[in-house]
Amino acid sequence: MSLRLSTPASGLPGIGDKAALDLAGIGIKTIRDLLWYVPFRYDDFSRHVQIAKAPIDTPITIDARIKSIGLRASTSSRVKIVDAVIEDGSGELKVIWFNQPYLLKTLPVGSKHSFAGLIDHRFGKTFSNPIHEPVGQNVNTGRIVPVYGLSGGLTMRKLRDAIQRSLTIVDTLSDWLPSEIVEDKSMPTLATALASVHFPNSHEELNRGIDRLKFDELFLHQMLFEEVRRDRKTKTATVIPIDEVSTKTFVSTLPFTLTRAQKVAAWEILQDLAKPVPMNRLLEGDVGSGKTVVAAIAVQAADRSVYLAPTEILATQQHKAFCKMMSSRNIALLTHNQIYFNSEKVKRAELVEKISNGEVDCLIGTHAVLQEGIDLSRTSLVIIDEQHRFGVAQRHALLERDPHHAPHLLSMTATPIPRSLALTIYGDLELSILDELPKGRKPIGTAMVPVEQRVGMWKHVRSEIEQGRQVFVICPLIDPSDSLGSKSVTDVEKMLSKDILKGLRIVTLHGKLKSDEKQKRNEDFRDGKIDVLVSTTVVEVGVDVPNATVMVIMSAERFGLAQLHQLRGRVGRSDLQSYCYLLPDDLNPHSNNRLQAVVESQNGFELAERDLELRGAGNVFGNAQSGFPDFQFATSADVPLMKQARDWAQKLLLDKDFFETHPLVRARIEEALEQIHLE
């Protein structure tokens, strides 16, 4: 049977019905899917050595003969141990495997194999659980070996074999990237790049392959930007005239004075809303800079608006804030567990009917609102909170909902990004920046706390609570079993309850809780019913508790610099003096520099620039955001490639016939947009 890209995975030798089902479980149905199922890491077993020169704790491959092999039971458990001795011309080496008795048949005495792994000294100098295959096969040993995610009973060997067979037709993939770019940058072809990513012959070849695939994504991103721009020019938007009297009246009811930056941003937005072309603007602000109020000014100007939040907690909080600020407007909340029309709980069907009848002035919900078949056709303004979780293709999908009309779009992010990087990531958006904090906010006292000073720190935490304040304690993990050497919510809650903060009201909050339970604990904390909230980073975005004055971050070195700044921003949200304590587990000079940057600066934009200097842009979004929306390979660390992709896109699109002369580029864009619609 000849293979094609569309051939089902079950058409490969060795892939039966069960393996095909396991592959389908990770999204692999065809040969094409296999080719794009890339490794998540690599083991470098390319160093061949003889037994006499084999180093300890270093990845190696040894070609050797089985001298002896046997099976025994462990003295301390039911584990079956296979003991073997292998030999080459230089010496002998003990090998052990655990719970693999079948090896007595597959590795008979006298057979020659390649063995790959690490030699350790826990059981004397021993090769422990090495990978093995016949000498010369060179798939699982003797090279840089790909490691893939698995599903069901699928084995790594079977998956590697299937991908290696699929690579025999990788040349039939269309190379859509314009040839002038490939030639100018001396890039590998798409086929060569994919082959290198799966089975690289060297680290240099692997890096060249990855860079080619990153560039493809970044260039496509720029093409999608252009598609959004072109689409916007063909659409009309509801003109929302500037009503200065109404806006000034609304601002005068606020219990605080707007900053200069808020006034400038609000004016830019109101001017965009007054145009017949759909607004597409990003409002970027530091933690606590007052983006919600600027968004509210836009909402009070619009007749029908939708506010999309990344979490149910934030959606619920914003609903309460908007109801308070705009008591004369009908503000609805629609999430999986919370359905409100103004302050009244209603049934879902009733709210959907009110939306269809035009009774709702502003609908607040999570991004799922867009996929729930709700009639949003008369929406004039869509606000997307936490923009980095909503990609360019999804923004394009918003434009596609109506062939002639599109809502104004205001995106917001509380992740400060250097302007140059923001323009590259969000090239289809106009940019407004809030770089001031409201008056009366005091700098948050921030300190790294070594172990010997922590007793005093916890005494200060207790004193703040005794004065009626509240405390956040952030941990990187939920359970102790999640990882080693890092503080978990479970451990810390027990430690505080039994000792340091005994007798206080301490509650945990994390992503494994049911949605309604998370909601209740969040509300109880906001209402002052909880003294200490021990949480993961689910509180990173949007949780607003003005009475909270202390943020303690456990295992602080494990968080991204920008993420630490976001977490610190959960306190200091009133005129009360607030504190942020960073408790690292293990400090090296690099992590010390990063944490010291947080201690020294309260400015998120300064910290974003510092983050770029210290560790590249890869952690601009913190641990949870390793790449951008829509990207499989590129990350925010790839700033030089981003700029190259943008420059090439701008250069090539000067040719008005570009898409006619490059039909594969047009086809790739259509494919990407079709994928978004399917999702």
Secondary structure, 3 states (H helix, E strand, C coil): CCCCCCCEHHHCCCCCHHHHHHHHCCCCCEHHHHHCCCCCEEEECCCECCHHHCCCCCCEEEEEEEEEEEEEECCCCCCEEEEEEEEECCEEEEEEEECCCCHHHHCCCCCEEEEEECEECCCCCEEECCEEEECCCCCCCCCEEEECCCCCCCCHHHHHHHHHHHHHHHHHCCCCCCHHHHHHCCCCCHHHHHHHHHCCCCHHHHHHHHHHHHHHHHHHHHHHHHHHHHHHHHCECCCCCCCHHHHHHHHHCCCCCCCHHHHHHHHHHHHHHCCCCCCEEEEEECCCCCHHHHHHHHHHHCCCEEEEECCHHHHHHHHHHHHHHCCCCCEEEECCCCEEECCEECCHHHHHHHHHCCCCCEEEEEHHHHHCCCCCCCCCEEEECCHHHCCHHHHHHHHCCCCCECCEEEEEECCCCCHHHHHHHCCCCEEEEECCCCCCCCCCEEEECCHHHHHHHHHHHHHHHHCCCEEEEECCECCHHHCCCCCEHHHHHHHHHHHHCCCCCEEEECCCCCHHHHHHHHHHHHCCCCCEEEECHHHCCCCCCCCEEEEEEECHHHCCHHHHHHHHCCCCCCCCCCEEEEECCCCCHHHHHHHHHHHHCCCHHHHHHHHHHHHCHHHCCCCCCCECCCCCCCECCCHHHHHHHHHHHHHHCCCCCHHHHCHHHHHHHHHHHHHHHHC
